[in-house]
Amino acid sequence: MAATVLRKELQSYIAKMPEQNLVVLKPLIMVLAKPPYTIEPASPSECKRVEKRVKEFYSDPSRFVPLK
């Protein structure tokens, strides 16, 4: 089902709900409307740690083990 069709269908259900149900539904919708994660810029200390690890890797790549 296309997202726009589904959104319209859900909006029609919400439009028909009694007010007491809307009060209960609001917290759930607020949680679901949030993005699953947020990407924040790295802090200066995080950048320094990454730069250090990159330098270590290029100086001796054989010391590193893949995350797999």
C-alpha positions as CSV (number, residue, x, y, z in Angstrom):
1,M,0.0,0.0,0.0
2,A,1.4,3.4,-1.0
3,A,2.4,5.6,1.9
4,T,0.1,8.5,0.9
5,V,-2.9,6.1,0.7
6,L,-2.1,4.7,4.1
7,R,-1.6,8.1,5.6
8,K,-5.0,9.2,4.3
9,E,-6.6,6.1,5.7
10,L,-5.1,6.6,9.1
11,Q,-6.1,10.3,9.1
12,S,-9.7,9.3,8.4
13,Y,-9.6,6.9,11.4
14,I,-8.2,9.6,13.6
15,A,-10.8,12.1,12.3
16,K,-13.6,9.7,13.4
17,M,-12.2,9.0,16.9
18,P,-13.8,10.3,20.1
19,E,-11.8,12.9,21.9
20,Q,-11.0,10.5,24.8
21,N,-9.3,8.1,22.3
22,L,-7.2,11.0,20.9
23,V,-5.8,11.8,24.3
24,V,-4.7,8.2,24.6
25,L,-3.4,8.0,21.1
26,K,-1.3,11.1,21.1
27,P,1.7,9.7,23.1
28,L,2.0,6.7,20.8
29,I,1.9,8.8,17.7
30,M,4.5,11.2,19.2
31,V,6.9,8.3,19.8
32,L,6.2,6.8,16.3
33,A,6.7,10.2,14.6
34,K,10.3,10.6,16.0
35,P,13.1,9.5,13.7
36,P,14.5,6.1,14.7
37,Y,17.9,7.8,15.4
38,T,19.6,11.1,15.2
39,I,23.1,11.7,13.9
40,E,25.0,14.3,15.9
41,P,28.3,15.8,14.9
42,A,31.3,14.2,16.6
43,S,32.8,16.1,19.6
44,P,36.3,17.3,19.3
45,S,37.5,14.5,21.6
46,E,35.8,11.9,19.4
47,C,37.4,13.4,16.3
48,K,40.8,13.2,18.0
49,R,40.2,9.5,18.9
50,V,39.2,8.7,15.4
51,E,42.2,10.5,13.9
52,K,44.5,8.6,16.3
53,R,43.0,5.2,15.3
54,V,43.3,6.0,11.6
55,K,47.0,6.9,12.1
56,E,47.6,3.7,14.0
57,F,45.8,1.7,11.3
58,Y,47.9,3.2,8.5
59,S,51.1,2.8,10.5
60,D,50.5,-1.0,10.9
61,P,47.3,-2.4,9.3
62,S,48.1,-6.0,10.4
63,R,47.3,-5.1,14.0
64,F,43.7,-4.4,13.3
65,V,40.9,-7.1,13.4
66,P,37.7,-6.5,11.3
67,L,34.5,-6.1,13.3
68,K,33.1,-9.2,11.8
